[in-house]
């Protein structure tokens, strides 16, 4: 069903590898194939940057409507159906879509599974998804720090030797280290995002669940034991990209309290307001200046004798 996506990922990987071979890298080396996967990850993440910015904008809008949501919870705490209906109505009126918060992650998963399938096909020596038999043999035998790019931690020593590993034990050590790096970077990216979410929505009932998921993140490294080395390279690269991207955008899009402490407002230099599509606050109209009051002097009433020139 997803063969069309596998073909896209496979062909893009082959095109990037061909470009690296043109600039002088040994096409059969682990550097060429490893860097191809890194660049493939960068391309995919660049395509997702607008969605990530949209996600940040959604989080800011959700922060703004949280007081109204809290009032709805208090008003309809005994009527869950009415609470859900009114909450969705409020989100629609404010132009907020809660699904946008997890959309970038959801869109990355098909790419992840596609790359996993492509590399598994390479490990089996299949010439498909844009790979010729020669390219498949080149990729499956490429070594990244003694570990074949298509190898897994649970591969047997015989399988590792068949994939071109010179030292099966060293290959397993490299894969184990890659799994640890994968788990740590996954934890750091989730921690960075959840700290921001807690600051924006401290009363969000889902925060406790997100914290539990964050502390379970290192366990993702265990899943890495069943992944090819090339997929681990993709995952670690994606995590590092996410950390840098979040740091840059969070720094240029501070929370209201953070902006006051740092003395930088939303209009400071380097702000990401244009990136997030925020509207510039209208300048207050100048107050009209008071016009000086002109006092009109009334003529004094003179005696008749003085008006007639003093004549008797």
C-alpha positions in Angstrom: 0.0 0.0 0.0 2.9 2.3 0.8 5.1 1.2 -2.1 4.7 4.6 -3.7 6.3 6.2 -0.7 9.0 3.6 -0.5 9.9 4.4 -4.1 10.1 8.1 -3.4 12.3 7.7 -0.4 14.5 5.1 -2.2 14.9 7.2 -5.4 15.7 10.4 -3.3 18.3 8.5 -1.4 19.9 7.1 -4.6 19.9 10.6 -6.2 21.6 12.1 -3.1 24.2 9.3 -3.1 24.9 9.9 -6.8 25.5 13.6 -6.1 28.0 12.8 -3.4 29.8 10.4 -5.7 30.1 13.2 -8.3 31.8 15.6 -5.8 34.4 12.9 -5.0 33.2 10.7 -2.1 33.9 7.0 -2.5 30.4 5.7 -3.5 31.0 2.4 -1.7 32.0 4.0 1.6 30.0 4.3 4.8 30.6 8.1 4.7 28.8 8.3 1.3 25.8 6.3 2.3 25.6 7.7 5.9 25.8 11.2 4.6 23.1 10.4 2.0 20.8 9.4 4.9 21.7 12.6 6.8 20.9 14.8 3.8 17.7 12.9 3.2 16.7 13.7 6.7 17.5 17.3 6.3 15.4 17.5 3.1 12.4 15.9 4.8 12.8 18.2 7.9 13.0 21.3 5.7 9.7 20.4 4.1 8.2 20.2 7.6 9.5 23.5 8.9 6.2 25.4 7.9 4.2 22.8 9.8 6.4 23.2 12.9 6.0 27.0 12.8 2.2 26.4 12.5 2.4 24.1 15.5 4.0 26.9 17.6 1.4 29.3 16.4 -1.3 26.9 17.5 0.3 26.4 20.9 0.3 30.2 21.4 -3.4 30.5 20.4 -4.3 27.6 22.7 -2.5 29.4 25.5 -4.7 32.5 24.9 -7.9 30.5 25.0 -7.0 28.5 28.2 -8.8 30.9 30.6 -12.0 30.5 28.6 -11.5 26.7 28.5 -11.1 26.7 32.3 -14.4 28.5 32.6 -16.1 26.0 30.4 -14.8 23.2 32.5 -16.2 24.8 35.6 -19.5 25.5 34.0 -20.0 22.1 32.3 -18.1 19.8 34.7 -21.1 17.5 35.0 -21.9 17.5 31.3 -18.9 16.1 29.3 -20.7 16.1 26.0 -21.7 19.8 26.3 -18.1 20.6 27.5 -16.6 18.9 24.4 -19.0 20.7 22.1 -18.5 24.1 23.6 -14.7 23.6 23.7 -14.6 22.7 19.9 -16.8 25.7 19.2 -14.3 27.9 21.1 -11.4 26.4 19.2 -13.1 27.0 15.9 -13.9 30.6 16.7 -10.3 31.3 17.8 -8.9 29.6 14.7 -7.1 26.9 16.8 -6.7 23.3 15.7 -5.4 21.1 18.5 -4.5 18.4 16.0 -1.7 20.7 14.6 0.2 20.1 17.8 1.1 16.5 16.8 0.8 16.8 13.0 4.6 17.3 12.3 5.3 14.1 14.3 2.6 12.2 12.5 3.9 13.2 9.1 7.4 12.0 10.0 6.3 8.5 10.9 5.5 7.4 7.3 9.0 8.6 6.2 10.6 6.7 9.1 8.8 3.4 8.1 9.6 4.0 4.5 13.3 4.3 5.2 13.1 1.3 7.5 11.6 -0.7 4.6 14.1 0.5 2.0 17.1 -0.4 4.2 15.6 -3.8 5.1 15.2 -4.4 1.4 18.8 -3.4 0.9 19.9 -5.8 3.7 18.1 -8.6 1.9 19.9 -7.7 -1.3 16.8 -6.8 -3.2 17.1 -4.4 -6.2 14.0 -2.3 -5.8 12.8 1.2 -4.7 15.3 2.8 -7.1 18.2 0.5 -6.2 20.1 -1.5 -8.9 21.8 -4.7 -7.8 25.1 -2.9 -7.7 23.8 -0.1 -5.5 22.0 -2.5 -3.2 25.3 -4.5 -2.7 27.2 -1.2 -2.2 24.8 0.0 0.4 24.4 -3.2 2.4 28.2 -3.6 2.7 28.9 0.1 3.6 30.4 0.4 7.1 29.8 3.2 9.5 32.4 2.9 12.3 32.7 -0.9 11.7 28.9 -1.4 11.6 27.2 -2.3 8.2 24.5 0.3 7.4 21.9 -2.5 7.0 22.9 -4.4 10.1 20.8 -4.6 13.3 21.9 -5.3 16.9 20.1 -8.7 16.9 21.9 -9.7 13.7 23.9 -12.9 14.2 27.8 -12.8 13.8 27.4 -14.8 10.6 24.9 -12.2 9.2 27.3 -9.3 10.2 30.2 -11.0 8.5 28.0 -11.5 5.4 27.2 -7.8 5.4 30.9 -6.9 5.4 31.6 -6.3 9.1 35.3 -7.0 9.9 34.6 -7.4 13.7 31.0 -8.5 14.7 31.6 -7.6 18.4 32.7 -4.0 17.5 29.8 -3.7 15.1 27.4 -4.6 18.0 29.1 -2.1 20.3 28.7 0.7 17.7 25.0 -0.2 17.2 24.5 -0.2 21.0 26.1 3.3 21.3 23.9 4.5 18.5 20.8 3.2 20.4 21.9 5.1 23.5 22.4 8.3 21.6 19.0 7.8 20.0 17.3 7.4 23.4 19.1 10.4 24.9 18.3 12.7 22.0 14.7 11.6 22.0 14.4 12.5 25.7 16.1 15.9 25.2 13.8 16.9 22.4 10.7 15.8 24.3 11.9 17.6 27.5 12.5 20.8 25.5 9.0 20.7 24.0 7.2 19.8 27.2 8.9 22.5 29.3 7.6 25.0 26.7 4.1 23.4 26.9 4.0 23.5 30.7 4.9 27.2 30.6 2.2 27.9 28.1 -0.5 25.7 29.6 0.2 24.9 33.2 -3.3 23.6 33.9 -3.4 21.3 30.9 -4.7 17.9 32.2 -2.5 16.1 29.6 0.7 17.4 31.1 1.2 14.5 33.5 0.8 12.0 30.7 3.3 13.9 28.6 5.8 13.9 31.5 5.5 10.1 31.8 6.1 9.8 28.1 9.1 12.0 28.4 10.7 9.9 31.1 10.0 6.8 29.1 11.7 8.3 26.1 15.1 6.6 26.8 13.3 3.3 26.4 13.1 4.2 22.7 16.7 3.2 22.5 15.6 -0.4 23.1 13.5 -0.2 19.9 16.6 0.8 18.2 18.1 -2.6 18.8 15.8 -3.9 16.1 16.5 -1.1 13.6 19.1 -1.0 10.9 22.1 1.3 11.5 20.9 3.6 8.7 17.5 4.1 10.4 19.4 5.0 13.6 21.3 7.6 11.7 18.1 9.0 10.4 16.5 9.1 13.9 19.5 10.7 15.6 19.8 13.3 12.8 16.1 14.1 13.0 16.4 14.6 16.8 19.4 16.9 16.6 17.6 18.9 13.9 14.5 19.2 16.2 16.6 20.4 19.1 18.3 23.1 17.1 15.1 24.1 15.4 13.1 24.4 18.6 15.9 26.3 20.3 16.1 28.8 17.5 12.3 29.4 17.3 11.7 29.3 21.0 14.5 31.9 21.5 13.0 34.2 18.9 9.4 33.6 20.1 9.6 34.0 23.9 6.7 33.6 26.2 5.1 36.8 27.5 6.8 36.4 31.0 10.2 35.5 29.4 10.0 38.6 27.1 9.5 40.9 30.2 12.4 39.3 32.1 14.8 39.6 29.2 13.7 43.1 28.2 12.9 41.9 24.7 9.4 42.4 23.4 7.7 40.8 20.5 9.1 43.5 18.2 12.7 43.0 19.2 15.3 42.4 16.5 15.5 38.9 15.3 11.9 38.1 16.4 10.1 35.3 14.6 6.8 37.2 14.5 7.0 37.3 10.7 7.6 33.6 10.6 4.6 32.9 12.8 2.4 35.4 11.0 1.6 37.5 14.1 0.0 40.8 13.4 1.6 44.0 14.5 -0.3 45.7 17.3 -1.9 48.9 16.2 -0.3 52.0 17.5 -2.4 54.1 19.8 -3.9 57.2 18.2 -2.3 60.5 19.4 -4.3 62.3 22.0 -5.7 65.6 20.7 -4.0 68.6 22.2 -6.0 71.0 24.3 -6.6 74.3 22.6 -5.9 77.4 24.8 -9.1 79.0 25.9 -9.6 82.5 24.7 -11.1 84.8 27.2 -13.2 87.6 25.9 -13.2 90.7 28.0 -16.5 92.4 28.4 -16.3 96.2 28.2 -16.8 97.9 31.6 -19.9 100.0 32.0 -19.0 103.7 32.3 -20.9 106.5 34.0 -23.0 108.8 31.8 -20.9 111.7 32.7 -17.8 110.0 31.4 -19.4 108.9 28.2 -20.5 112.5 27.5 -17.0 113.7 27.9 -17.6 115.2 31.4 -19.9 118.1 30.0 -22.3 119.5 32.4 
